[in-house]
């Protein structure tokens, strides 16, 4: 019976495109059983995982859409463009 419930739950998570919940379900179930969590606490942890994953995907997409240049390091900065800038980082000796 429990195996059938797990399969049904997995199918529904997939159909609803709740990928992160699907990934962490077994882990969160184990934590809930170990910590004796209430149903609401269990669901809160599970939904928090999905919400955090969706927020991270949104941020990643926004960054891709904005198209910022790759991260620059001080070693790669072109000081000829701003010759008045001090080449030493703050606090350097």
N, C-alpha and C positions, 0 to 999 in steps of 0.2 A: 504493500500500500504506500509506504513512504517513498519508494523508488518511483512509483507512478506520479506522486505529487511533485517530486523533484523534477521529473521530466516535463510535466505540465507547466510548472513554474518557469523552467528554463525556456520552453517554447514561448511562453507569454512575454518573458523579458526580451527575447529575440524579436518577436513580432512588434513589440512596443519600442524597439531600438534603445533599450536601456543596457547598453554594452558594459558599462562599468559595474552596474549592479550584478550583471551576469558573471563578470570576472571575479568579483569579491564575495559572492553569495556564500560559498562554503566557508570562507574565512570568517565572515561576519556571523554566520550561524554558529561556528565553533566558539567564537568569542562570547556570543550571547549565552550559549549553554554553559560555558566555563564561569562567566561572571553573573549568571542567573539574571539576565536582563529581562525586563518586561517586554511585552510585544511592542509597545510604543517606543521604547529605547532601541530595540532591535531595528524597527523600521526607520527610526531617526538616523541611526548609523548607516543603514543601507542607502537611504535617500541622500544623505550628506555626501557619500562617496560619488553618487551619480551627479549631484549638483556641482561638486568641485570639479569633476572631470569635464562636464559641459562648459563650465566657466573657463577652464584652461583651454579647451578647444576654441572657445570664442576669442580668447586673447590671442592664441596662436594664429587664428584666421585674420583677426584685425591687423596683426603685425605683418602677415603675408600680404594683405591687401594694401597696407600703407606703403609697403616696399621700402623700408628704411635700408640704408646701405649697411653692409656688414660692419661689425664692431671694429673699431680702430684702437690700436694700442699707441702709446706714446712713441714707441720706436718707429711706427709707420707714419706718424704725423708729419706733414710737409711744413716745416718751420719757415721756409722761404716765403710762404704765403702770408705769414704773420711774423716778421723778423723781430718785433718787439717783445714777443713772448719768451719767457724764461724756459729753457729746455729742461730744467731740473724740476721734478715734481715737488709739491709742498713737503717740507720737512726733510728734504734730501740734504745731505752734507756736502 
